[in-house]
Amino acid sequence: MIQQVLQLPELKVSKPSDTRWLAHEKCVRAVRMSYEAIVTCLNSIYEDSHDPVALGLCKTLSKQSTIAAVYMLDHVLPQVAKLSRTLQTEHLDLSVVEATLHTLNDTELPSANWVLDLLDGTSKLEEATGIKVTMPSIVSFQKTVAKPFVAQLKENISCRFSSSSEIVSAFSIFDPRKVSKVKDTPAMNQYGEQASATLLSHYGVTRPAETLTGELANREAMVTSDVVMEWKTYRQLLFNKPEISMIAQLQQLVSDDMMTTLFPNLSKLASVSLSIPVTTASVERSFSQMKLIKTRLRSTSMTKISPIY
């Protein structure tokens, strides 16, 4: 009702999840777009019932630092959400992971026009609620809160992915979508060589296999020269069957006896690739779908009667 009176979008403010950035983005966006309505509603609740919680929330939302934080997050979180969405796609292109991280790190956060949006939004807020945000407070917030927050955010993301993003992206050489782009082009003869070198720099050794002893011999380390020869042969197979999915190709390298015999080192790389936990989004979606069927009221439903619903 208040949103209708103030001619604001009728949005529902949801509770953000501690583990999902996308939930934070949606929540912050809803709060920003309904700020006047929320403050007006809290004031109305306090005037009617003298609710101390409503008063406390209203005082917090009336602070200039709180308003600036909401607008700042509304410009920062969408950029972080792009990375989250990239990792949550059903058929993830591993080659874009590192590029997405570089883009995020190079992007100016918050964007340059966030202050203009803040001033425009607070002018409307002042008309509706009397709350005013001054330019000195914005400058102070930018220096003491926004810049340190963004710097720490980028550092945390870099620390989480910096040691693995290049390796994860290198496994995309098995992706048929990349193979189809270079087939019948001059780059065809060099396809995958740089990425395979990256993988070998992390997993391989340069000494002949017969000279390996101790831990290296026990873990059956991949020898660089052998992997290079295997890759040049396997690359031709990739070009001849680009319709097979990346997962199917990797599984074939691991489980097919002939393939493991012909390409023993690539088989080890395939095993590593299949075991990398890039994302758990598909698993989480399965549990979310299950909750729609097996709700709290249906918690005692047995498997044999579930299809009734």
C-alpha positions, 0 to 999 in steps of 0.5 A: 500500500505504501509503495503504491502511495509513493508510486514506487515499484511493489517489491518484496524485501527478502532475507539475504543468504549468507552463502549466495551473492545473488541473494544479496544483490536482489535484497540490496536492490529491493531495499534501495528501490523501496527505501522511502517506503520502508522508512515510512512504514517503520515510522508508521509502526512506531507511531501506532504501537511504539515498537522499539524495534521499528524505532531502532531500524528507522534510526539506522536507516536514517543514518547517512552512512547506511544510505550510502552503503546501500547505494554503494553495494547496489553498484558493487554486487552486480559485478560480483554476481556476474562471476557467480552466474558464470560459475553456476551455468549448467555447461560451464565454459572453463576458459571464461573463468580466468577472463571473468576474474580479470575483468572483475579485478580491472573494473572500477568499483563502485562505478563512477556514477554511484554518487550521482545515483545516491544524490538523485535517490536521496533528493527523493528520499528527503522529500518523502521522509526528511532524511538528507545526505550531504556531500561531505558525508559522501566523500568521507564514506567513499574514503573510509568505507567504500574504497577499503571495502572494495579493496578487501573484496577484490583481494579475497576473490583473488586469494580464492581463485588466483592459484587455480583459475589459470589451471581450471581455464587450461582444462577447457582444451577438452571442450568441443565448443573451443575445438569447433572454433579453430577447426579448419583454421591456421590455429588448428595445428597449435590448438591446446599447446599453450594450455597443455603446457600450463597443465604440465607446469603444474602436474608434470615433470620433465625427467624420463619416467624410468629415472623417477624414484620415491614419491614421484614414482609412486604417484605416477607423475606425468612426463612432459615429453610423453604428454606432448606426443599424446596431445598431438595425437589426441587433438586429431580425435577431438577435431573428428568428433566435436559433437561429443560433450566435454564431460563425455570425452573426459569420461571416455579418457578415464574409463575406456581401456583402449583410451587409457592405454593409448593416452595414459598421461591424458587419462590422468589429466582427465581424472583430475579435471573430472574431480575439480569441484568448480561449482556445486550449483547443479547439486544445490538446484537438485535439493531446491527442487526436492524441497518443492515436492517434499515440503515440511508438511510432506516430510514423512512421504515415502518414495513409493507415494511421492509421484502422487504429488 
